[in-house]
Amino acid sequence: MEENWTPYAAAKALLEIFPGLGRLMASWMRASGEEEATMMQIGILMHLQGQPFTASELAKRRKVSLQAASVQVQGMVERGWLTRVPDPNDRRQSLLEVTPEGLARAKALQEQMATMVADVLSQLNADELEAAGIFLPALRRVVANQMLPEAIPEK
């Protein structure tokens, strides 16, 4: 365990942990038969909740290429999780809307993944959980501050 945590040491530790956590979730999804939904698709469904976007707006907000967003969107349209509706402001565009089935699917998968991660975190002791209660909200805050439009560098 690191005795003197610096921002760099914390960053390295997080970057070492994230892939393992991702592999745990992917393994859980395969074992539960949930291979048809990806973490990216779940994120897209939750992102579109309540506000339709065009595929290009979605790509920009998710910071992925238009091609990557379009491939993800097409798969979700085919599964009935998204629909394309004409954009009333631009007939050349379609807006993407989450279907009730898509939203229910995303929320159910998020809940199941949270339960799986909670099982892993149940191995932490009370002091470690208390430290997480301080660290995680602070991390969420500083990450959210970095995501403000004025903080995103222009390409």
ROMI-397285 format. One record per atom (N, C-alpha, C): x, z negated, y; residue in one letter; atom name. Coordinates in Angstrom, 2 decimals, decimal comma. Example, Ala and Ser with C-alpha at 12.3 -4.5 7.8 and 13.67 -1.06 7.14 Angstrom:
<atoms>
+---------+---------+---------+------+------+
|      px |      pz |      py | resn | name |
+---------+---------+---------+------+------+
|   13,19 |   -7,80 |   -5,69 |    A |    N |
|   12,30 |   -7,80 |   -4,50 |    A |   CA |
|   13,20 |   -7,80 |   -3,30 |    A |    C |
|   12,85 |   -7,08 |   -2,25 |    S |    N |
|   13,67 |   -7,14 |   -1,06 |    S |   CA |
|   12,90 |   -7,87 |    0,03 |    S |    C |
+---------+---------+---------+------+------+
</atoms>
This chain:
<atoms>
+---------+---------+---------+------+------+
|      px |      pz |      py | resn | name |
+---------+---------+---------+------+------+
|    0,84 |    0,00 |   -1,19 |    M |    N |
|    0,00 |    0,00 |    0,00 |    M |   CA |
|    0,88 |    0,00 |    1,24 |    M |    C |
|    0,49 |    0,77 |    2,20 |    E |    N |
|    1,21 |    0,89 |    3,46 |    E |   CA |
|    1,13 |   -0,43 |    4,22 |    E |    C |
|    2,30 |   -0,94 |    4,66 |    E |    N |
|    2,29 |   -2,22 |    5,39 |    E |   CA |
|    2,01 |   -2,02 |    6,87 |    E |    C |
|    2,57 |   -0,96 |    7,44 |    N |    N |
|    2,38 |   -0,70 |    8,86 |    N |   CA |
|    1,69 |    0,65 |    9,00 |    N |    C |
|    0,37 |    0,64 |    9,12 |    W |    N |
|   -0,39 |    1,88 |    9,20 |    W |   CA |
|   -0,22 |    2,51 |   10,57 |    W |    C |
|    0,15 |    3,76 |   10,56 |    T |    N |
|    0,22 |    4,57 |   11,77 |    T |   CA |
|   -0,83 |    5,66 |   11,62 |    T |    C |
|   -1,18 |    6,34 |   12,72 |    P |    N |
|   -2,11 |    7,45 |   12,56 |    P |   CA |
|   -1,60 |    8,49 |   11,56 |    P |    C |
|   -0,30 |    8,73 |   11,55 |    Y |    N |
|    0,26 |    9,72 |   10,62 |    Y |   CA |
|    0,14 |    9,23 |    9,18 |    Y |    C |
|    0,44 |    7,97 |    8,92 |    A |    N |
|    0,33 |    7,43 |    7,56 |    A |   CA |
|   -1,12 |    7,47 |    7,08 |    A |    C |
|   -2,04 |    7,14 |    7,97 |    A |    N |
|   -3,46 |    7,18 |    7,61 |    A |   CA |
|   -3,89 |    8,62 |    7,32 |    A |    C |
|   -3,41 |    9,56 |    8,13 |    A |    N |
|   -3,75 |   10,97 |    7,92 |    A |   CA |
|   -3,23 |   11,45 |    6,57 |    A |    C |
|   -2,00 |   11,11 |    6,24 |    K |    N |
|   -1,45 |   11,52 |    4,95 |    K |   CA |
|   -2,25 |   10,92 |    3,79 |    K |    C |
|   -2,62 |    9,65 |    3,92 |    A |    N |
|   -3,39 |    9,00 |    2,86 |    A |   CA |
|   -4,76 |    9,68 |    2,69 |    A |    C |
|   -5,42 |    9,98 |    3,80 |    L |    N |
|   -6,72 |   10,65 |    3,71 |    L |   CA |
|   -6,59 |   12,02 |    3,07 |    L |    C |
|   -5,56 |   12,77 |    3,45 |    L |    N |
|   -5,36 |   14,10 |    2,89 |    L |   CA |
|   -5,01 |   14,06 |    1,41 |    L |    C |
|   -4,45 |   12,95 |    0,95 |    E |    N |
|   -4,18 |   12,78 |   -0,48 |    E |   CA |
|   -5,46 |   12,41 |   -1,24 |    E |    C |
|   -6,35 |   11,67 |   -0,59 |    I |    N |
|   -7,58 |   11,18 |   -1,23 |    I |   CA |
|   -8,66 |   12,26 |   -1,30 |    I |    C |
|   -8,82 |   13,05 |   -0,24 |    F |    N |
|   -9,93 |   14,01 |   -0,18 |    F |   CA |
|  -10,00 |   14,96 |   -1,37 |    F |    C |
|   -8,89 |   15,58 |   -1,79 |    P |    N |
|   -9,01 |   16,50 |   -2,93 |    P |   CA |
|   -9,50 |   15,80 |   -4,21 |    P |    C |
|   -9,03 |   14,59 |   -4,43 |    G |    N |
|   -9,48 |   13,86 |   -5,62 |    G |   CA |
|  -10,96 |   13,53 |   -5,55 |    G |    C |
|  -11,43 |   13,16 |   -4,38 |    L |    N |
|  -12,85 |   12,88 |   -4,21 |    L |   CA |
|  -13,67 |   14,15 |   -4,42 |    L |    C |
|  -13,17 |   15,27 |   -3,89 |    G |    N |
|  -13,84 |   16,55 |   -4,09 |    G |   CA |
|  -13,91 |   16,93 |   -5,56 |    G |    C |
|  -12,80 |   16,69 |   -6,28 |    R |    N |
|  -12,80 |   16,98 |   -7,72 |    R |   CA |
|  -13,77 |   16,09 |   -8,47 |    R |    C |
|  -13,85 |   14,81 |   -8,08 |    L |    N |
|  -14,83 |   13,91 |   -8,71 |    L |   CA |
|  -16,26 |   14,42 |   -8,51 |    L |    C |
|  -16,58 |   14,83 |   -7,30 |    M |    N |
|  -17,93 |   15,32 |   -7,02 |    M |   CA |
|  -18,21 |   16,63 |   -7,76 |    M |    C |
|  -17,22 |   17,53 |   -7,80 |    A |    N |
|  -17,40 |   18,79 |   -8,53 |    A |   CA |
|  -17,60 |   18,52 |  -10,02 |    A |    C |
|  -16,83 |   17,59 |  -10,54 |    S |    N |
|  -16,95 |   17,23 |  -11,95 |    S |   CA |
|  -18,34 |   16,64 |  -12,23 |    S |    C |
|  -18,80 |   15,78 |  -11,33 |    W |    N |
|  -20,13 |   15,20 |  -11,49 |    W |   CA |
|  -21,20 |   16,28 |  -11,46 |    W |    C |
|  -21,06 |   17,24 |  -10,53 |    M |    N |
|  -22,05 |   18,31 |  -10,42 |    M |   CA |
|  -22,08 |   19,16 |  -11,68 |    M |    C |
|  -20,90 |   19,46 |  -12,25 |    R |    N |
|  -20,87 |   20,23 |  -13,50 |    R |   CA |
|  -21,51 |   19,43 |  -14,63 |    R |    C |
|  -21,19 |   18,16 |  -14,74 |    A |    N |
|  -21,71 |   17,32 |  -15,82 |    A |   CA |
|  -23,22 |   17,15 |  -15,72 |    A |    C |
|  -23,75 |   17,17 |  -14,49 |    S |    N |
|  -25,19 |   16,98 |  -14,31 |    S |   CA |
|  -25,96 |   18,29 |  -14,31 |    S |    C |
|  -25,25 |   19,41 |  -14,48 |    G |    N |
|  -25,92 |   20,70 |  -14,49 |    G |   CA |
|  -26,22 |   21,22 |  -13,10 |    G |    C |
|  -25,59 |   20,68 |  -12,07 |    E |    N |
|  -25,86 |   21,08 |  -10,68 |    E |   CA |
|  -24,84 |   22,08 |  -10,15 |    E |    C |
|  -24,33 |   22,93 |  -11,02 |    E |    N |
|  -23,30 |   23,88 |  -10,61 |    E |   CA |
|  -23,83 |   24,94 |   -9,64 |    E |    C |
|  -25,14 |   25,11 |   -9,59 |    E |    N |
|  -25,67 |   26,18 |   -8,75 |    E |   CA |
|  -25,56 |   25,89 |   -7,26 |    E |    C |
|  -25,42 |   24,64 |   -6,86 |    A |    N |
|  -25,30 |   24,30 |   -5,45 |    A |   CA |
|  -23,87 |   23,87 |   -5,15 |    A |    C |
|  -23,31 |   24,38 |   -4,04 |    T |    N |
|  -21,97 |   23,98 |   -3,64 |    T |   CA |
|  -22,07 |   23,01 |   -2,47 |    T |    C |
|  -20,97 |   22,33 |   -2,21 |    M |    N |
|  -20,94 |   21,40 |   -1,08 |    M |   CA |
|  -21,21 |   22,17 |    0,22 |    M |    C |
|  -20,68 |   23,38 |    0,32 |    M |    N |
|  -20,90 |   24,18 |    1,52 |    M |   CA |
|  -22,39 |   24,50 |    1,68 |    M |    C |
|  -23,05 |   24,86 |    0,58 |    Q |    N |
|  -24,48 |   25,18 |    0,67 |    Q |   CA |
|  -25,28 |   23,96 |    1,08 |    Q |    C |
|  -24,96 |   22,82 |    0,54 |    I |    N |
|  -25,67 |   21,59 |    0,91 |    I |   CA |
|  -25,47 |   21,33 |    2,40 |    I |    C |
|  -24,24 |   21,51 |    2,87 |    G |    N |
|  -23,96 |   21,32 |    4,30 |    G |   CA |
|  -24,74 |   22,29 |    5,17 |    G |    C |
|  -24,83 |   23,54 |    4,73 |    I |    N |
|  -25,60 |   24,54 |    5,49 |    I |   CA |
|  -27,07 |   24,16 |    5,55 |    I |    C |
|  -27,62 |   23,77 |    4,42 |    L |    N |
|  -29,04 |   23,39 |    4,40 |    L |   CA |
|  -29,31 |   22,23 |    5,34 |    L |    C |
|  -28,43 |   21,23 |    5,33 |    M |    N |
|  -28,62 |   20,09 |    6,20 |    M |   CA |
|  -28,40 |   20,47 |    7,67 |    M |    C |
|  -27,48 |   21,39 |    7,91 |    H |    N |
|  -27,18 |   21,83 |    9,28 |    H |   CA |
|  -28,37 |   22,58 |    9,88 |    H |    C |
|  -29,04 |   23,38 |    9,06 |    L |    N |
|  -30,16 |   24,18 |    9,55 |    L |   CA |
|  -31,45 |   23,39 |    9,67 |    L |    C |
|  -31,46 |   22,19 |    9,13 |    Q |    N |
|  -32,67 |   21,37 |    9,13 |    Q |   CA |
|  -33,22 |   21,23 |   10,55 |    Q |    C |
|  -34,43 |   21,68 |   10,72 |    G |    N |
|  -35,12 |   21,50 |   12,00 |    G |   CA |
|  -34,78 |   22,51 |   13,08 |    G |    C |
|  -33,73 |   23,31 |   12,91 |    Q |    N |
|  -33,39 |   24,28 |   13,93 |    Q |   CA |
|  -32,86 |   25,55 |   13,28 |    Q |    C |
|  -33,59 |   26,64 |   13,39 |    P |    N |
|  -33,12 |   27,90 |   12,79 |    P |   CA |
|  -31,96 |   28,49 |   13,59 |    P |    C |
|  -31,07 |   29,18 |   12,89 |    F |    N |
|  -29,93 |   29,86 |   13,50 |    F |   CA |
|  -29,83 |   31,25 |   12,91 |    F |    C |
|  -29,12 |   32,13 |   13,61 |    T |    N |
|  -28,74 |   33,41 |   13,02 |    T |   CA |
|  -27,54 |   33,14 |   12,12 |    T |    C |
|  -27,23 |   34,09 |   11,25 |    A |    N |
|  -26,06 |   33,93 |   10,37 |    A |   CA |
|  -24,78 |   33,84 |   11,21 |    A |    C |
|  -24,70 |   34,60 |   12,29 |    S |    N |
|  -23,48 |   34,53 |   13,12 |    S |   CA |
|  -23,36 |   33,18 |   13,83 |    S |    C |
|  -24,48 |   32,63 |   14,31 |    E |    N |
|  -24,43 |   31,29 |   14,91 |    E |   CA |
|  -24,02 |   30,25 |   13,88 |    E |    C |
|  -24,55 |   30,38 |   12,68 |    L |    N |
|  -24,21 |   29,45 |   11,60 |    L |   CA |
|  -22,72 |   29,52 |   11,29 |    L |    C |
|  -22,18 |   30,73 |   11,18 |    A |    N |
|  -20,75 |   30,90 |   10,90 |    A |   CA |
|  -19,91 |   30,24 |   11,98 |    A |    C |
|  -20,30 |   30,45 |   13,23 |    K |    N |
|  -19,55 |   29,88 |   14,34 |    K |   CA |
|  -19,60 |   28,35 |   14,31 |    K |    C |
|  -20,78 |   27,79 |   14,08 |    R |    N |
|  -20,93 |   26,33 |   14,05 |    R |   CA |
|  -20,22 |   25,70 |   12,86 |    R |    C |
|  -20,21 |   26,39 |   11,71 |    R |    N |
|  -19,57 |   25,86 |   10,51 |    R |   CA |
|  -18,09 |   26,23 |   10,46 |    R |    C |
|  -17,65 |   27,04 |   11,44 |    K |    N |
|  -16,25 |   27,46 |   11,54 |    K |   CA |
|  -15,78 |   28,20 |   10,29 |    K |    C |
|  -16,61 |   29,16 |    9,87 |    V |    N |
|  -16,26 |   30,04 |    8,76 |    V |   CA |
|  -16,48 |   31,48 |    9,22 |    V |    C |
|  -15,96 |   32,43 |    8,47 |    S |    N |
|  -16,16 |   33,83 |    8,83 |    S |   CA |
|  -17,63 |   34,20 |    8,63 |    S |    C |
|  -18,06 |   35,25 |    9,33 |    L |    N |
|  -19,42 |   35,74 |    9,17 |    L |   CA |
|  -19,64 |   36,18 |    7,73 |    L |    C |
|  -18,64 |   36,80 |    7,13 |    Q |    N |
|  -18,77 |   37,23 |    5,74 |    Q |   CA |
|  -18,98 |   36,04 |    4,81 |    Q |    C |
|  -18,21 |   34,97 |    4,98 |    A |    N |
|  -18,37 |   33,78 |    4,13 |    A |   CA |
|  -19,75 |   33,17 |    4,31 |    A |    C |
|  -20,21 |   33,08 |    5,55 |    A |    N |
|  -21,55 |   32,53 |    5,81 |    A |   CA |
|  -22,61 |   33,43 |    5,19 |    A |    C |
|  -22,46 |   34,73 |    5,33 |    S |    N |
|  -23,45 |   35,67 |    4,79 |    S |   CA |
|  -23,56 |   35,57 |    3,27 |    S |    C |
|  -22,42 |   35,42 |    2,60 |    V |    N |
|  -22,45 |   35,29 |    1,13 |    V |   CA |
|  -23,19 |   34,02 |    0,73 |    V |    C |
|  -22,89 |   32,92 |    1,41 |    Q |    N |
|  -23,57 |   31,65 |    1,11 |    Q |   CA |
|  -25,07 |   31,76 |    1,39 |    Q |    C |
|  -25,40 |   32,35 |    2,52 |    V |    N |
|  -26,81 |   32,50 |    2,91 |    V |   CA |
|  -27,57 |   33,33 |    1,90 |    V |    C |
|  -26,99 |   34,46 |    1,48 |    Q |    N |
|  -27,68 |   35,33 |    0,53 |    Q |   CA |
|  -28,01 |   34,59 |   -0,76 |    Q |    C |
|  -27,06 |   33,82 |   -1,27 |    G |    N |
|  -27,32 |   33,05 |   -2,49 |    G |   CA |
|  -28,44 |   32,05 |   -2,30 |    G |    C |
|  -28,51 |   31,43 |   -1,13 |    M |    N |
|  -29,56 |   30,44 |   -0,88 |    M |   CA |
|  -30,92 |   31,10 |   -0,64 |    M |    C |
|  -30,92 |   32,30 |   -0,07 |    V |    N |
|  -32,17 |   33,05 |    0,09 |    V |   CA |
|  -32,71 |   33,41 |   -1,30 |    V |    C |
|  -31,80 |   33,89 |   -2,18 |    E |    N |
|  -32,21 |   34,27 |   -3,53 |    E |   CA |
|  -32,76 |   33,09 |   -4,32 |    E |    C |
|  -32,27 |   31,90 |   -4,05 |    R |    N |
|  -32,77 |   30,69 |   -4,75 |    R |   CA |
|  -34,04 |   30,12 |   -4,11 |    R |    C |
|  -34,42 |   30,67 |   -2,97 |    G |    N |
|  -35,62 |   30,18 |   -2,29 |    G |   CA |
|  -35,36 |   28,97 |   -1,42 |    G |    C |
|  -34,10 |   28,71 |   -1,09 |    W |    N |
|  -33,75 |   27,56 |   -0,26 |    W |   CA |
|  -33,75 |   27,89 |    1,22 |    W |    C |
|  -33,59 |   29,17 |    1,54 |    L |    N |
|  -33,62 |   29,66 |    2,93 |    L |   CA |
|  -34,53 |   30,87 |    3,00 |    L |    C |
|  -35,09 |   31,08 |    4,18 |    T |    N |
|  -35,83 |   32,31 |    4,44 |    T |   CA |
|  -35,26 |   32,94 |    5,71 |    T |    C |
|  -35,43 |   34,24 |    5,81 |    R |    N |
|  -35,06 |   34,96 |    7,02 |    R |   CA |
|  -36,35 |   35,31 |    7,74 |    R |    C |
|  -36,41 |   34,97 |    9,01 |    V |    N |
|  -37,58 |   35,30 |    9,82 |    V |   CA |
|  -37,11 |   36,07 |   11,05 |    V |    C |
|  -37,92 |   36,99 |   11,55 |    P |    N |
|  -37,51 |   37,77 |   12,74 |    P |   CA |
|  -37,25 |   36,84 |   13,92 |    P |    C |
|  -36,19 |   37,14 |   14,66 |    D |    N |
|  -35,86 |   36,39 |   15,87 |    D |   CA |
|  -36,77 |   36,90 |   16,98 |    D |    C |
|  -37,62 |   36,04 |   17,56 |    P |    N |
|  -38,54 |   36,50 |   18,60 |    P |   CA |
|  -37,82 |   36,99 |   19,86 |    P |    C |
|  -36,56 |   36,57 |   20,04 |    N |    N |
|  -35,81 |   36,97 |   21,23 |    N |   CA |
|  -34,95 |   38,22 |   21,03 |    N |    C |
|  -34,76 |   38,63 |   19,77 |    D |    N |
|  -33,91 |   39,78 |   19,48 |    D |   CA |
|  -34,33 |   40,36 |   18,13 |    D |    C |
|  -35,06 |   41,47 |   18,17 |    R |    N |
|  -35,61 |   42,04 |   16,94 |    R |   CA |
|  -34,54 |   42,53 |   15,96 |    R |    C |
|  -33,32 |   42,70 |   16,45 |    R |    N |
|  -32,24 |   43,14 |   15,56 |    R |   CA |
|  -31,72 |   42,00 |   14,68 |    R |    C |
|  -32,04 |   40,78 |   15,04 |    Q |    N |
|  -31,53 |   39,59 |   14,36 |    Q |   CA |
|  -32,62 |   38,92 |   13,52 |    Q |    C |
|  -32,16 |   38,17 |   12,54 |    S |    N |
|  -33,06 |   37,30 |   11,78 |    S |   CA |
|  -32,59 |   35,88 |   11,94 |    S |    C |
|  -33,54 |   34,97 |   11,97 |    L |    N |
|  -33,21 |   33,55 |   12,00 |    L |   CA |
|  -33,30 |   33,00 |   10,58 |    L |    C |
|  -32,45 |   32,08 |   10,27 |    L |    N |
|  -32,45 |   31,43 |    8,97 |    L |   CA |
|  -33,20 |   30,11 |    9,09 |    L |    C |
|  -34,15 |   29,91 |    8,21 |    E |    N |
|  -34,89 |   28,64 |    8,19 |    E |   CA |
|  -34,80 |   28,05 |    6,79 |    E |    C |
|  -34,66 |   26,74 |    6,74 |    V |    N |
|  -34,63 |   26,04 |    5,45 |    V |   CA |
|  -36,06 |   25,93 |    4,94 |    V |    C |
|  -36,23 |   26,22 |    3,66 |    T |    N |
|  -37,56 |   26,05 |    3,05 |    T |   CA |
|  -37,72 |   24,58 |    2,67 |    T |    C |
|  -38,96 |   24,13 |    2,48 |    P |    N |
|  -39,15 |   22,76 |    2,00 |    P |   CA |
|  -38,39 |   22,50 |    0,69 |    P |    C |
|  -38,37 |   23,49 |   -0,20 |    E |    N |
|  -37,62 |   23,34 |   -1,46 |    E |   CA |
|  -36,13 |   23,18 |   -1,19 |    E |    C |
|  -35,59 |   23,97 |   -0,28 |    G |    N |
|  -34,17 |   23,89 |    0,05 |    G |   CA |
|  -33,79 |   22,55 |    0,64 |    G |    C |
|  -34,62 |   22,05 |    1,55 |    L |    N |
|  -34,35 |   20,75 |    2,17 |    L |   CA |
|  -34,44 |   19,63 |    1,14 |    L |    C |
|  -35,47 |   19,69 |    0,29 |    A |    N |
|  -35,62 |   18,67 |   -0,75 |    A |   CA |
|  -34,42 |   18,69 |   -1,70 |    A |    C |
|  -33,96 |   19,89 |   -2,04 |    R |    N |
|  -32,82 |   20,03 |   -2,94 |    R |   CA |
|  -31,56 |   19,44 |   -2,32 |    R |    C |
|  -31,30 |   19,77 |   -1,06 |    A |    N |
|  -30,11 |   19,27 |   -0,37 |    A |   CA |
|  -30,15 |   17,74 |   -0,26 |    A |    C |
|  -31,30 |   17,19 |    0,11 |    K |    N |
|  -31,39 |   15,73 |    0,24 |    K |   CA |
|  -31,22 |   15,04 |   -1,11 |    K |    C |
|  -31,80 |   15,61 |   -2,16 |    A |    N |
|  -31,67 |   15,01 |   -3,49 |    A |   CA |
|  -30,21 |   15,04 |   -3,94 |    A |    C |
|  -29,52 |   16,16 |   -3,70 |    L |    N |
|  -28,12 |   16,25 |   -4,09 |    L |   CA |
|  -27,24 |   15,31 |   -3,28 |    L |    C |
|  -27,52 |   15,19 |   -2,00 |    Q |    N |
|  -26,77 |   14,24 |   -1,17 |    Q |   CA |
|  -26,95 |   12,82 |   -1,69 |    Q |    C |
|  -28,17 |   12,47 |   -2,04 |    E |    N |
|  -28,45 |   11,13 |   -2,56 |    E |   CA |
|  -27,73 |   10,90 |   -3,88 |    E |    C |
|  -27,75 |   11,89 |   -4,75 |    Q |    N |
|  -27,06 |   11,75 |   -6,04 |    Q |   CA |
|  -25,55 |   11,63 |   -5,85 |    Q |    C |
|  -24,99 |   12,39 |   -4,91 |    M |    N |
|  -23,55 |   12,30 |   -4,66 |    M |   CA |
|  -23,20 |   10,95 |   -4,04 |    M |    C |
|  -24,05 |   10,46 |   -3,15 |    A |    N |
|  -23,81 |    9,14 |   -2,55 |    A |   CA |
|  -23,80 |    8,06 |   -3,64 |    A |    C |
|  -24,70 |    8,18 |   -4,60 |    T |    N |
|  -24,75 |    7,23 |   -5,72 |    T |   CA |
|  -23,46 |    7,31 |   -6,54 |    T |    C |
|  -22,98 |    8,52 |   -6,79 |    M |    N |
|  -21,75 |    8,69 |   -7,55 |    M |   CA |
|  -20,57 |    8,09 |   -6,79 |    M |    C |
|  -20,46 |    8,36 |   -5,52 |    V |    N |
|  -19,35 |    7,81 |   -4,73 |    V |   CA |
|  -19,49 |    6,29 |   -4,64 |    V |    C |
|  -20,71 |    5,78 |   -4,54 |    A |    N |
|  -20,92 |    4,33 |   -4,51 |    A |   CA |
|  -20,41 |    3,69 |   -5,79 |    A |    C |
|  -20,58 |    4,36 |   -6,92 |    D |    N |
|  -20,05 |    3,85 |   -8,18 |    D |   CA |
|  -18,53 |    3,71 |   -8,10 |    D |    C |
|  -17,89 |    4,70 |   -7,51 |    V |    N |
|  -16,43 |    4,64 |   -7,35 |    V |   CA |
|  -16,06 |    3,50 |   -6,41 |    V |    C |
|  -16,77 |    3,40 |   -5,29 |    L |    N |
|  -16,46 |    2,37 |   -4,28 |    L |   CA |
|  -16,82 |    0,96 |   -4,73 |    L |    C |
|  -17,62 |    0,85 |   -5,77 |    S |    N |
|  -17,98 |   -0,49 |   -6,27 |    S |   CA |
|  -16,75 |   -1,21 |   -6,84 |    S |    C |
|  -15,66 |   -0,47 |   -7,01 |    Q |    N |
|  -14,43 |   -1,08 |   -7,50 |    Q |   CA |
|  -13,63 |   -1,75 |   -6,37 |    Q |    C |
|  -14,09 |   -1,60 |   -5,13 |    L |    N |
|  -13,44 |   -2,27 |   -4,00 |    L |   CA |
|  -13,89 |   -3,72 |   -3,95 |    L |    C |
|  -12,99 |   -4,58 |   -3,48 |    N |    N |
|  -13,40 |   -5,99 |   -3,32 |    N |   CA |
|  -14,07 |   -6,16 |   -1,96 |    N |    C |
|  -14,57 |   -7,36 |   -1,69 |    A |    N |
|  -15,33 |   -7,62 |   -0,46 |    A |   CA |
|  -14,51 |   -7,36 |    0,79 |    A |    C |
|  -13,23 |   -7,74 |    0,79 |    D |    N |
|  -12,39 |   -7,51 |    1,96 |    D |   CA |
|  -12,17 |   -6,02 |    2,20 |    D |    C |
|  -11,99 |   -5,27 |    1,13 |    E |    N |
|  -11,79 |   -3,83 |    1,26 |    E |   CA |
|  -13,05 |   -3,15 |    1,78 |    E |    C |
|  -14,20 |   -3,59 |    1,30 |    L |    N |
|  -15,46 |   -3,02 |    1,80 |    L |   CA |
|  -15,67 |   -3,38 |    3,27 |    L |    C |
|  -15,29 |   -4,59 |    3,65 |    E |    N |
|  -15,42 |   -4,99 |    5,05 |    E |   CA |
|  -14,51 |   -4,13 |    5,93 |    E |    C |
|  -13,30 |   -3,85 |    5,45 |    A |    N |
|  -12,38 |   -2,99 |    6,20 |    A |   CA |
|  -12,96 |   -1,57 |    6,32 |    A |    C |
|  -13,59 |   -1,08 |    5,25 |    A |    N |
|  -14,23 |    0,23 |    5,29 |    A |   CA |
|  -15,34 |    0,24 |    6,33 |    A |    C |
|  -16,04 |   -0,87 |    6,47 |    G |    N |
|  -17,12 |   -0,98 |    7,45 |    G |   CA |
|  -16,63 |   -0,89 |    8,88 |    G |    C |
|  -15,37 |   -1,17 |    9,09 |    I |    N |
|  -14,77 |   -1,02 |   10,42 |    I |   CA |
|  -14,17 |    0,38 |   10,56 |    I |    C |
|  -13,42 |    0,80 |    9,54 |    F |    N |
|  -12,69 |    2,06 |    9,61 |    F |   CA |
|  -13,62 |    3,28 |    9,63 |    F |    C |
|  -14,58 |    3,35 |    8,73 |    L |    N |
|  -15,39 |    4,57 |    8,60 |    L |   CA |
|  -16,23 |    4,87 |    9,85 |    L |    C |
|  -16,91 |    3,90 |   10,46 |    P |    N |
|  -17,62 |    4,23 |   11,70 |    P |   CA |
|  -16,67 |    4,67 |   12,81 |    P |    C |
|  -15,49 |    4,06 |   12,88 |    A |    N |
|  -14,52 |    4,46 |   13,90 |    A |   CA |
|  -14,04 |    5,88 |   13,64 |    A |    C |
|  -13,77 |    6,21 |   12,38 |    L |    N |
|  -13,36 |    7,57 |   12,02 |    L |   CA |
|  -14,45 |    8,57 |   12,36 |    L |    C |
|  -15,69 |    8,23 |   12,04 |    R |    N |
|  -16,82 |    9,12 |   12,37 |    R |   CA |
|  -16,87 |    9,37 |   13,87 |    R |    C |
|  -16,66 |    8,31 |   14,67 |    R |    N |
|  -16,71 |    8,44 |   16,12 |    R |   CA |
|  -15,62 |    9,37 |   16,64 |    R |    C |
|  -14,37 |    9,17 |   16,21 |    V |    N |
|  -13,29 |   10,00 |   16,75 |    V |   CA |
|  -13,40 |   11,44 |   16,27 |    V |    C |
|  -13,88 |   11,65 |   15,06 |    V |    N |
|  -14,08 |   13,02 |   14,58 |    V |   CA |
|  -15,20 |   13,68 |   15,38 |    V |    C |
|  -16,29 |   12,97 |   15,61 |    A |    N |
|  -17,41 |   13,53 |   16,39 |    A |   CA |
|  -16,94 |   13,88 |   17,80 |    A |    C |
|  -16,09 |   13,05 |   18,40 |    N |    N |
|  -15,58 |   13,33 |   19,74 |    N |   CA |
|  -14,72 |   14,59 |   19,75 |    N |    C |
|  -14,01 |   14,86 |   18,67 |    Q |    N |
|  -13,20 |   16,07 |   18,57 |    Q |   CA |
|  -14,06 |   17,31 |   18,41 |    Q |    C |
|  -15,28 |   17,16 |   17,93 |    M |    N |
|  -16,15 |   18,29 |   17,66 |    M |   CA |
|  -16,99 |   18,70 |   18,86 |    M |    C |
|  -16,84 |   18,00 |   19,99 |    L |    N |
|  -17,57 |   18,39 |   21,19 |    L |   CA |
|  -17,13 |   19,81 |   21,58 |    L |    C |
|  -18,03 |   20,65 |   22,05 |    P |    N |
|  -17,68 |   22,05 |   22,37 |    P |   CA |
|  -16,45 |   22,17 |   23,26 |    P |    C |
|  -16,32 |   21,29 |   24,25 |    E |    N |
|  -15,17 |   21,41 |   25,15 |    E |   CA |
|  -13,86 |   21,01 |   24,47 |    E |    C |
|  -13,93 |   20,33 |   23,30 |    A |    N |
|  -12,72 |   19,93 |   22,59 |    A |   CA |
|  -12,27 |   21,00 |   21,59 |    A |    C |
|  -13,09 |   22,03 |   21,37 |    I |    N |
|  -12,74 |   23,08 |   20,41 |    I |   CA |
|  -11,95 |   24,16 |   21,14 |    I |    C |
|  -10,70 |   24,39 |   20,71 |    P |    N |
|   -9,89 |   25,41 |   21,41 |    P |   CA |
|  -10,47 |   26,80 |   21,23 |    P |    C |
|  -10,37 |   27,61 |   22,26 |    E |    N |
|  -10,83 |   29,01 |   22,20 |    E |   CA |
|   -9,84 |   29,81 |   21,38 |    E |    C |
|  -10,35 |   30,80 |   20,65 |    K |    N |
|   -9,47 |   31,66 |   19,84 |    K |   CA |
|   -9,07 |   32,89 |   20,60 |    K |    C |
+---------+---------+---------+------+------+
</atoms>
